[in-house]
């Protein structure tokens, strides 16, 4: 039988603990990026939008003509927007130079322009005033050079042309002029594509019309009236076969789920894709009604072992349940709420990955959820780098599966345990429906604020260590049953292979087995070494830390409790500038004194004094009031005295 006692804060009994350090990370300016699935060789890694930051895009109209013999694209793109600067004589947008611009009009008047490697500048004939509206028409043509993960692909299947785009993160400018910046969403968009009449075109929103032209081509007109980022606009073109499922999102309203698949894969798709109806129901309960219900959801098959959450019509190669669930979740987290910069990518990928776990839990039960999360925990153990500070060395590094996807999901898994189910799900729902972010953009800081507002807790420690810290804690734990006093003494010592954080503050579940009964007790672990004393009436037979794997960690128990001898560890870090951590171990109950001395033997400070229980203890010393130099710290316990040296180095201000 299993009994659970959930104590969000557990106060250790009869323990002298020193103060715990508070850590923060000074973030520098972070630029943009994102990735999905590399389908080619190494390409130029061009991560920066050169478009005017003070130009607010309100509308895109893409009118494209696609040729396949030879492969070619001719386009007329209209961009409407508002000038937010006080005044300007120049406008710039993103477009790769191999796409040749023929002419540019602003409000119907021809303009001079200069085309650069990945952007172009328009020198205006008259000065734009603040809040002035304007419309830019760009006429251009060329053969897109696919970069990143397949930004624009001409290929074929069974001899039939197959063209599709996958713009994330920086590939939109490979095939159409735009402001290629996730922070600026257009309010609406029209995507009009003319191609060979044997082909079908899939894109965003609703299909407004299909026109049969006299020259053997057809023109497809798609329109979305929801805000959309440039990288979420897509085309998928081949001789697709079409089938639909329907999602009833209210008593009187239903939405089409439109599927475009290859003829040779139709039977597989019509068997596997209807599961998305259940997914939509589950996510709508958890996050709010599907955000683009007035238009559609759908899938368009592409090649390249890729999947991408294009708004209202996901592009995907594989029909596995987990991929379909992941991409659908992006319609809330990524499309409806878009990461404001690529430094906030966790809000897209970590959330979609974790949503897959929530789908499994709702569909199949808690054990399926835990098993899925254990696979994410295993992958996250191999993660390097920092979630909130992007690795710009390559697109693949930016979208590292272990760090952004797996560890990103694990962070939400752990946040759920920190907050508890009720508050956690209320937090996610509040975030997904908050008017400041819904159909807009958000940062990690925005999400932290929502978490703290809903929970009433200061979660800075959690975000600092898991979003801006590296790796995970290694827990060394041991336990001792004091039969005379009916006290279970649990010692937890923590190590971390990264420079930051020095230790992780987390609630830890401990399963205590007594007389064939399991009890879960939650302790608050907020020091590098900590001892807990817990009253247990029955003899304790076994102790297991984090039995359901709620924490990303490595945990191992030791049989030597209490320590066989007194221990005084080397302080960490050493040398240090302001604060350092000192840990020590006691083989038995003892009267302890821990003091700091300068090189002349003068006492500087007493860190600990009094009777302490067996186990490991930790203290922090703040050296802000002393000068640089060599210092000693001394542990006296009974007749034992241990001394170590440390070095203070004050950095110039």
LINCORTA-V153564 format. One record per run of one state. SS is the DSSP state (@ for helix, = for strand, . for the rest). FROM is the first residue (numbers start at 1). TO is the last residue. If there is no record, write none. Layout:
SS:FROM:TO
SS:FROM:TO
This chain:
.:1:1
=:2:5
.:6:54
=:55:68
.:69:70
=:71:83
.:84:86
=:87:94
.:95:99
=:100:106
.:107:108
=:109:110
.:111:111
=:112:115
.:116:118
=:119:129
.:130:132
=:133:142
.:143:151
=:152:157
.:158:159
=:160:165
.:166:171
@:172:174
.:175:177
=:178:178
.:179:185
=:186:186
.:187:187
=:188:196
.:197:199
=:200:202
.:203:205
=:206:212
.:213:216
=:217:224
.:225:227
=:228:228
.:229:229
@:230:232
.:233:235
=:236:238
.:239:240
=:241:248
.:249:253
=:254:261
.:262:262
@:263:287
.:288:296
=:297:301
.:302:306
=:307:308
.:309:313
=:314:316
.:317:320
@:321:329
.:330:332
=:333:333
.:334:336
=:337:339
.:340:341
@:342:344
.:345:345
@:346:364
.:365:365
@:366:380
.:381:385
=:386:386
.:387:388
=:389:389
.:390:394
@:395:398
.:399:400
@:401:419
.:420:420
@:421:432
.:433:440
=:441:442
.:443:443
@:444:455
.:456:459
@:460:466
.:467:472
=:473:482
.:483:486
=:487:495
.:496:505
=:506:514
.:515:516
=:517:525
.:526:528
=:529:535
.:536:541
=:542:545
.:546:552
=:553:557
.:558:566
=:567:568
.:569:571
=:572:572
.:573:575
=:576:576
.:577:578
=:579:586
.:587:589
=:590:598
.:599:602
=:603:612
.:613:614
=:615:622
.:623:628
=:629:637
.:638:639
=:640:648
.:649:653
